[in-house]
Amino acid sequence: MKNQFSGTGVALITPFRKQGTIDFSTLERLIDNIIENKVDYIVMLGTTSEVATLSQKERFALSENILEMINGRVPVVMGIGGNDTTAIADTIQKTDFTGISGILSVAPYYNKPQQRGIYMHYKRLAEVSPVPMIIYNVPGRTGCNIAAETTLQLAEEFPNIVAVKEASGNMAQIMNILNNKPDGFSVLSGDDALTLPMMSLGATGVISVVANAFPKQMSQMVNYCLKGDFKKALPIHRQLLPIANALFEEGNPSGVKAALEIQGIIESSAVRLPLVKVSKMLYNKLSQLVATVNE
């Protein structure tokens, strides 16, 4: 199965108006800016979209509008994950994948399954998915880590499991996957700050939060890395690193929404509870950092 998920993917935010409703006109402007700045694909309904706070009706409306706004210009990946394997498999079977190139599916959270349970979870999803799947390992959010051995077993046994988004921050684990993965299986950075070091070891891209606000810079850095030109990639990495760290100081997507508001790309940095906007101190810090990146 062809793996088209390399380069820069963007974990798309959901812009809200101040009263909390989805701002579709701002969303279209954001998508156009991302695509014009040469990202490779867009991930919708992932963690950064605040999907946990969206109603089923809102998720459907977002999916329809995002696909219409992108209009085939770049591939689209849909986030479909959770901690009830049967329910997720049912959702996949009932989803119309017209215009959707793949699924990003987060590890089951809260249940704290054993590795055997994680394997069986993804086995079931792979069996019903009509499109390629990206495993998403983010133990800081889920409470469980997908071990390298589990990722490698899934990669070997299921041709439609084509990549892993690794956000464990565990470089020993990531190197284990990179050293032993089958041909055609991609390792993608799930941590903006670690994208360059991971790509220097063989990762083929990133699913980025930062690229919502700095698509041009992130795309340039990743493209240099893909070409093996780390000398040109390094200055961009160094420029983006302080802002990448700052964006996550008070939670995601509160930080990146503040950066987008500072740039005038979105009208409001509103987030839905239990998330809150960043503090005034961090907002001021981000204002100074945004100015340095845009110089």
Secondary structure, 3 states (H helix, E strand, C coil): CCCCCCEEEEECCCCECCCCCECHHHHHHHHHHHHHCCCCEEEECCHHHCHHHCCHHHHHHHHHHHHHHHCCCCCEEEECCCCCHHHHHHHHHHCCCCCCCEEEEECCCCCCCCHHHHHHHHHHHHHHCCCCEEEEECHHHHCCCCCHHHHHHHHHHCCCEEEEEECCCCHHHHHHHHHHCCCCCEEEECCHHHHHHHHHCCCCEEEECHHHCCHHHHHHHHHHHHCCCHHHHHHHHHHHHHHHHHHCCCCCCHHHHHHHHHHCCCCCCCCCCCCCCCCHHHHHHHHHHHHHHCC
